[in-house]
Structure formats: structure tokens, C-alpha cells
Amino acid sequence: QVQLVESGGGLVQPGDSLRLSCAASGRTFSVVYWGWFRQGPGKEREFVAAISREDGAWYGDPAKGRFVIARDNTKNTVYLQMNRLMPEDTAVYYCAASENGPISDLRSYNFWGQGTQVAVSS
């Protein structure tokens, strides 16, 4: 079992930056991909970014050019640095862990956090 806890969400203005954190515990040795997904009001959950056990990074269309995913193995923590935020980024952001992929398929992720709310509004 892997436990995930997100933090760092909040209310910001367009153009601002925000850094989300995902603290992991439990059987993390079995995880090959660490991912971030989001679900906006009235929308389906979508892939944002993921990082592999070997520290390779992948980004979904909403994140390309604006977001950066990173890991700190000593702290068992995954981060999502979000820059130049826009109102369309408003969503609940979820951290997730996959034991075998595919990397961008939410169905492959075995463990999920409870989510952290990000609101972008002027």
C-alpha cells in the first residue's frame, strides 16, 4: 500500500506561480511512475505530468511549457511547479502512483491522494 498526501493548493491570480507537494509513504519501492492529474468543475480528470523512477519527465498538453515536475527521493516527495497560471487551470489536483503504466493513463495508477484545490481568479 502507498499513501499519498497533497498540499500547496490555494487561491491565486492569473500569471502567478504555485508549487504543489505530494508526500508519499508505504511501499513506494513498487512505484515506477509518479503522476499529477487534475479535474476542473464539470470536466473529466486529465493527465498533467508524470515522472519515472529513473527521473524522466512527461507532460500533458495543459502543462507543456508552464509546469515542471520533480522528485526529492530523500523526502519521498513529488512536486509540481506551476507557472503562469490561468483561470482554466482551476481544478482539484491529485497526486497518483502507478506500478506498471501506461504513464498518462489514469486507469494505470493504483494509488491516489485526496487532492488539493487550486483556484485561479482575478
C-alpha positions as CSV (number, residue, x, y, z in Angstrom):
1,Q,0.0,0.0,0.0
2,V,1.1,3.5,-0.9
3,Q,-0.3,6.6,0.9
4,L,-0.2,10.0,-0.8
5,V,-1.0,13.4,0.7
6,E,-1.1,16.6,-1.5
7,S,-0.5,20.1,-0.2
8,G,0.2,23.6,-1.5
9,G,-3.1,24.5,-3.2
10,G,-4.8,27.8,-2.8
11,L,-6.3,30.9,-4.5
12,V,-4.0,32.8,-6.8
13,Q,-4.3,35.4,-9.6
14,P,-3.7,34.8,-13.3
15,G,0.0,34.9,-14.0
16,D,1.0,33.7,-10.5
17,S,3.0,30.6,-9.6
18,L,2.2,27.8,-7.2
19,R,4.1,24.7,-6.0
20,L,2.2,21.6,-5.1
21,S,3.7,18.8,-3.0
22,C,2.9,15.1,-2.7
23,A,4.2,13.3,0.3
24,A,4.5,9.5,-0.2
25,S,4.7,6.7,2.3
26,G,4.4,3.0,2.5
27,R,5.5,0.6,-0.2
28,T,7.0,3.2,-2.6
29,F,9.6,0.8,-3.9
30,S,7.0,-0.7,-6.2
31,V,6.2,2.6,-7.9
32,V,7.5,3.2,-11.5
33,Y,5.6,6.4,-12.3
34,W,4.5,9.3,-10.1
35,G,1.8,11.4,-11.7
36,W,-0.3,14.6,-11.3
37,F,-3.8,14.7,-12.6
38,R,-6.5,17.4,-12.3
39,Q,-10.2,17.7,-12.5
40,G,-11.9,21.0,-13.1
41,P,-15.6,21.9,-12.5
42,G,-17.8,19.8,-14.8
43,K,-14.7,18.3,-16.5
44,E,-13.2,14.8,-16.7
45,R,-10.0,14.1,-14.9
46,E,-6.9,14.7,-17.1
47,F,-3.3,13.9,-17.1
48,V,-1.0,16.8,-16.2
49,A,2.5,15.5,-15.6
50,A,4.5,12.4,-14.5
51,I,8.0,11.4,-13.5
52,S,9.5,8.0,-13.7
53,R,11.6,6.0,-11.2
54,E,14.6,7.0,-13.4
55,D,13.6,10.7,-13.2
56,G,12.4,11.0,-16.8
57,A,9.5,13.6,-17.1
58,W,6.4,13.7,-19.3
59,Y,3.8,16.4,-19.6
60,G,0.3,16.6,-20.8
61,D,-0.8,19.4,-23.1
62,P,-2.1,21.7,-20.3
63,A,1.3,21.6,-18.6
64,K,3.7,21.9,-21.5
65,G,5.9,25.0,-21.3
66,R,4.5,26.1,-18.0
67,F,4.7,23.3,-15.4
68,V,7.7,21.4,-14.1
69,I,7.6,18.0,-12.2
70,A,10.4,17.0,-9.9
71,R,11.2,14.4,-7.1
72,D,13.1,14.5,-3.9
73,N,13.9,10.9,-3.1
74,T,15.3,11.7,0.3
75,K,12.0,13.1,1.3
76,N,9.7,10.7,-0.6
77,T,8.1,13.8,-2.1
78,V,7.0,14.7,-5.6
79,Y,6.5,18.4,-6.7
80,L,4.6,20.2,-9.3
81,Q,5.8,23.7,-10.0
82,M,3.1,25.6,-11.8
83,N,3.9,28.9,-13.6
84,R,1.9,31.5,-15.5
85,L,-1.3,30.1,-14.1
86,M,-4.6,30.8,-16.0
87,P,-8.2,30.5,-14.9
88,E,-8.5,27.3,-16.9
89,D,-6.0,25.7,-14.5
90,T,-8.6,25.9,-11.7
91,A,-9.2,22.3,-10.6
92,V,-8.6,19.8,-7.9
93,Y,-5.1,18.4,-8.4
94,Y,-4.4,14.8,-7.5
95,C,-1.1,13.0,-6.9
96,A,-1.0,9.4,-8.0
97,A,1.3,6.4,-8.2
98,S,1.5,3.7,-10.9
99,E,3.2,0.3,-10.6
100,N,3.4,-0.5,-14.3
101,G,2.0,2.3,-16.6
102,P,1.0,3.4,-19.2
103,I,2.3,6.7,-17.9
104,S,-0.5,9.0,-18.9
105,D,-3.4,6.6,-18.4
106,L,-5.3,7.3,-15.1
107,R,-6.5,3.7,-15.1
108,S,-2.9,2.5,-14.6
109,Y,-2.5,4.5,-11.3
110,N,-3.0,2.2,-8.3
111,F,-2.9,4.8,-5.6
112,W,-4.3,8.3,-5.2
113,G,-4.2,11.2,-2.8
114,Q,-7.3,13.1,-1.7
115,G,-6.5,16.1,-3.8
116,T,-5.7,19.8,-3.3
117,Q,-7.8,22.7,-4.6
118,V,-6.2,25.3,-7.0
119,A,-8.3,28.3,-7.9
120,V,-7.0,30.9,-10.4
121,S,-9.2,34.0,-10.5
122,S,-8.8,37.8,-10.7
